[in-house]
């Protein structure tokens, strides 16, 4: 059973990485992390990143489908925020392999970013 769980978890994280695997989506995630915890309304994201609304909608939907961002309605506006819990799980998964099992990268090099 544990092997199946590990395989499913790896597939989930692969899907998350694939969702962030385009330059616009990675920029969106970084912007939403910078705006955490309040997040940003769609119009502000579009203005900040210079992405057309229809294209932005597609990117946000892909990120939402992989649980990387959360959305809430505020009147007529949609406010998006980074799902820091999901991102923390993803980073923990990667960190465990590179920094704790075989020490490929020293943990302080990951934790202490410039």
C-alpha positions as a printed Julia matrix, in Angstrom:
114×3 Matrix{Float64}:
   0.0    0.0     0.0
   2.81   2.43    0.83
   4.32   1.96   -2.64
   1.0    2.88   -4.27
   0.73   5.98   -2.08
   4.27   7.02   -2.98
   3.54   6.51   -6.68
   0.34   8.56   -6.46
   2.15  11.3    -4.54
   4.94  11.41   -7.12
   2.39  11.64   -9.93
   0.62  14.49   -8.12
   3.86  16.42   -7.71
   4.8   15.77  -11.35
   1.45  17.28  -12.39
   2.1   20.3   -10.16
   5.54  20.83  -11.66
   4.11  20.46  -15.16
   1.5   23.11  -14.38
   4.23  25.52  -13.34
   6.4   24.46  -16.26
   5.65  27.45  -18.43
   7.16  30.88  -18.0
   3.81  32.71  -17.57
   2.55  30.26  -14.94
   5.76  30.4   -12.98
   5.55  34.21  -13.06
   1.96  34.01  -11.81
   2.92  31.74   -8.9
   5.82  34.01   -7.93
   3.59  37.09   -8.09
   0.93  35.43   -5.93
   3.56  34.35   -3.42
   4.73  37.97   -3.23
   1.12  39.04   -2.6
   0.52  36.36    0.05
  -1.71  36.02    1.99
  -4.13  38.53    0.44
  -3.57  37.47   -3.15
  -4.58  39.56   -6.15
  -7.65  40.08   -8.28
  -7.38  38.93  -11.88
  -7.15  42.45  -13.28
  -4.16  43.23  -11.06
  -2.4   40.02  -12.1
  -3.01  40.84  -15.77
  -1.74  44.4   -15.37
   1.34  43.37  -13.39
   2.39  40.62  -15.78
   1.1   42.04  -19.06
  -0.93  38.94  -19.87
  -4.2   39.19  -21.82
  -7.27  38.26  -19.79
  -8.24  35.24  -21.88
  -4.72  33.84  -21.74
  -4.45  34.6   -18.02
  -7.72  32.79  -17.38
  -6.32  29.67  -19.04
  -3.12  29.79  -16.97
  -4.96  30.4   -13.7
  -7.31  27.51  -14.4
  -4.39  25.15  -14.99
  -2.76  26.25  -11.73
  -6.06  25.93   -9.87
  -6.67  22.44  -11.26
  -3.36  21.33   -9.75
  -4.2   23.01   -6.41
  -1.35  25.51   -6.72
  -3.63  28.51   -6.39
  -6.9   29.15   -4.61
  -9.66  31.45   -5.84
 -12.43  33.24   -4.02
 -15.16  35.48   -5.34
 -15.4   39.03   -4.02
 -18.5   40.54   -5.58
 -17.77  40.61   -9.29
 -14.05  40.0    -8.84
 -12.06  36.79   -8.54
  -9.16  36.93   -6.1
  -6.39  34.4    -6.51
  -3.83  33.45   -3.91
  -0.97  30.97   -3.81
  -1.75  27.69   -2.09
   1.29  27.75    0.15
   0.37  24.43    1.73
   0.54  22.61   -1.6
   3.75  24.42   -2.56
   5.28  23.53    0.8
   4.43  19.86    0.23
   6.04  19.98   -3.21
   9.18  21.65   -1.91
   9.34  19.21    1.0
   9.13  16.3    -1.42
  12.03  17.66   -3.47
  13.99  18.71   -0.4
  13.75  15.26    1.17
  15.44  13.67   -1.81
  18.17  16.19   -2.54
  19.06  17.38    0.91
  18.28  14.74    3.5
  18.65  11.32    1.88
  21.89  11.75   -0.01
  23.0   15.32    0.82
  23.45  16.33   -2.83
  22.76  19.9    -1.77
  23.51  21.22    1.7
  20.2   22.05    3.43
  21.34  25.54    4.43
  21.87  26.37    0.74
  18.13  25.77    0.18
  16.85  27.4     3.34
  19.08  30.45    3.16
  18.26  31.89   -0.24
  19.54  35.22   -1.51
